[in-house]
Amino acid sequence: MNAVETRGLRKAYRDKVALEGLDLTVESGQVFGFLGSNGAGKTTTIRLLLGLARPTAGTAHILGHDMGRDRAKLTSMVGYLPDVPGFYEWMRAPEFMAFAGHAHGLAERTLRERSTTLLEMVGLNGVTTKIGGYSRGMKQRLGIAQALINAPHLLILDEPTSALDPIGRHQILDLVASLRGRTTVVFSTHILSDVERVADHVAILDHGRCMIQAPLQELTERYRNHARVHLRVTDPHRTGSLIHLRQTLAAEPWVSAIEDTEDGWILQLRAAEPASLRIPQLIAAERLALDRYMTSVATLEDVFLAITGQAEAS
């Protein structure tokens, strides 16, 4: 049974289409990264999956149940952390966990055991500070703990690291990774490196449409030719040919974009093999000196730019 399955899911607000014909499949047990720029439709999708909004068209099945008909039944099976979670800041962590557990109707013994285990897991057991004194990272960790209090089969996280500092992001990503094998995790984000670090599968959303979904390793392998070259060239003879070389490189079909940096150029490639042959030839033809030539394999950022067309737009 798939944890999430949507077919033709659509959401329109008057004359604005937020989501168009989404077909999405998340298998049970996956850590699934839901990628897209701000405004791509990620939060709209999550609201539809949780039954917080009604689709204009299409269907959404969660854990084998139709969200439109079985929302009450699914409440005990799904955990959710919104992008801006709310807390009663006068509470302490155990009080907030008790509040969340009572909302799910948990027995007192079960609630105490789960609360202790989860607060230990997120590093908050024994913390006596009121929630109002927590850092943003501590609040996010508490938010994940409360989302797990009902032992959900599916955990949905909306932009869980977007407002965190590097330490907070590291903590949350480690926590998400630790959930692999315990529950299915779907987390939306526009931070590509976060997905690259912890996700098994990826879907890329752009302007309300799902552009692609695939295992992360398969996706990066498929776009392995979309590599980068960091190039530094000097003009020892002062021929003034650097500008012409840049124009020539930009016109090559295997170059999708050139970024100017303080230390040379970064070439985004559509194909790596012809680049390794042609770049030295073009530099030699201009009587320029090659000071640096460093290639890097395709990252998820390269894949994202290639799929959404932003590399060409830049």
WORASUL-V462863 format. One record per residue. N is the residue number from 1. PHI is phi as a letter, one per 40 degrees, with the letter a starting at -180 (none if undefined). PSI is psi in whole degrees, -180 to 180 (999 if undefined). Layout:
<<N PHI PSI> <N PHI PSI>>
//
This chain:
<<1 none 131> <2 c 145> <3 c -39> <4 b 136> <5 a 118> <6 b 149> <7 b 118> <8 g 30> <9 c 127> <10 b 142> <11 a 122> <12 b 142> <13 b 100> <14 f -111> <15 c 7> <16 b 127> <17 c 114> <18 c -27> <19 a 134> <20 b 107> <21 f 48> <22 c 120> <23 b 112> <24 b 137> <25 b 122> <26 b 115> <27 c 150> <28 c 138> <29 g -7> <30 c 153> <31 b 108> <32 b 118> <33 c 124> <34 b 102> <35 b 146> <36 i 154> <37 c 165> <38 d 130> <39 g 5> <40 c -18> <41 h 10> <42 c -50> <43 c -36> <44 d -44> <45 c -46> <46 c -42> <47 c -38> <48 c -40> <49 c -33> <50 c -3> <51 g 16> <52 c -9> <53 a 155> <54 c 136> <55 c 150> <56 c -34> <57 a 164> <58 g 180> <59 b 155> <60 b 122> <61 b 128> <62 b 120> <63 f 37> <64 g 0> <65 b 146> <66 c 116> <67 c -33> <68 c -30> <69 b -27> <70 b 30> <71 d -42> <72 c -40> <73 c -33> <74 c -14> <75 d -40> <76 c -5> <77 b -8> <78 b 136> <79 b 148> <80 a 134> <81 b 111> <82 c 169> <83 c -32> <84 b 86> <85 c 149> <86 b 144> <87 b 154> <88 c 103> <89 c -11> <90 c -10> <91 c 162> <92 b 167> <93 d -48> <94 c -36> <95 c -42> <96 c -39> <97 c -39> <98 c -41> <99 d -46> <100 c -40> <101 c -40> <102 c -34> <103 c -28> <104 c 0> <105 g 28> <106 c 144> <107 c 151> <108 d -43> <109 c -45> <110 c -42> <111 c -46> <112 c -45> <113 c -47> <114 c -41> <115 c -46> <116 c -47> <117 c -45> <118 c -40> <119 c -33> <120 c -42> <121 c -37> <122 c 6> <123 g 27> <124 b 2> <125 c 130> <126 g -7> <127 c 122> <128 b -6> <129 c 143> <130 c 153> <131 d -31> <132 c -21> <133 c 6> <134 c 151> <135 c 168> <136 c -38> <137 c -40> <138 c -40> <139 c -40> <140 c -39> <141 c -40> <142 c -38> <143 c -39> <144 c -39> <145 c -46> <146 c -29> <147 c -18> <148 b 0> <149 c -29> <150 c 15> <151 f 59> <152 c 152> <153 c -21> <154 b 128> <155 b 125> <156 b 123> <157 b 124> <158 b 110> <159 f 57> <160 c -15> <161 b 6> <162 c -30> <163 b 18> <164 c 154> <165 c 172> <166 d -38> <167 c -45> <168 c -42> <169 c -44> <170 d -43> <171 c -45> <172 c -41> <173 c -39> <174 c -39> <175 c -45> <176 c -44> <177 c -35> <178 c -16> <179 c -10> <180 d 128> <181 g -16> <182 c -39> <183 a 163> <184 c 132> <185 b 126> <186 b 119> <187 b 132> <188 c 146> <189 a 159> <190 b 5> <191 c 101> <192 c -37> <193 c -28> <194 c -45> <195 c -43> <196 d -30> <197 c -38> <198 b -15> <199 c 149> <200 c -45> <201 b 157> <202 b 141> <203 b 138> <204 b 122> <205 b 136> <206 a 121> <207 f 45> <208 g 5> <209 b 142> <210 c 113> <211 c -35> <212 a 151> <213 a 138> <214 a 163> <215 d 142> <216 d -45> <217 c -42> <218 c -38> <219 c -46> <220 c -33> <221 c -40> <222 c -32> <223 b 28> <224 c -26> <225 c -15> <226 c 64> <227 c -177> <228 b 149> <229 b 125> <230 c 116> <231 b 129> <232 b 120> <233 b 138> <234 b 165> <235 b 80> <236 c -28> <237 c 2> <238 f 50> <239 c -12> <240 g 25> <241 c -3> <242 c -41> <243 c -43> <244 c -39> <245 c -44> <246 c -43> <247 c -40> <248 c -44> <249 c -42> <250 c -27> <251 c -11> <252 c 139> <253 c -20> <254 c 3> <255 b 124> <256 c -26> <257 a 154> <258 b 128> <259 b 128> <260 c 130> <261 b 173> <262 c -20> <263 b 28> <264 h -147> <265 b 147> <266 b 118> <267 c 124> <268 c 126> <269 b 144> <270 c -25> <271 a 127> <272 c -35> <273 c -51> <274 c -28> <275 c -43> <276 c -25> <277 c -43> <278 c -34> <279 d -49> <280 c -37> <281 c -44> <282 c -38> <283 c -44> <284 c -39> <285 c -29> <286 c 1> <287 f 41> <288 b 165> <289 b 131> <290 c 111> <291 c -30> <292 a 134> <293 a 106> <294 b 125> <295 b 153> <296 b 146> <297 c 165> <298 c 132> <299 b 175> <300 c -30> <301 c -42> <302 c -43> <303 c -46> <304 d -47> <305 c -39> <306 c -42> <307 c -42> <308 c -7> <309 g 9> <310 c -24> <311 c -44> <312 c -36> <313 c -30> <314 c 999>>
//
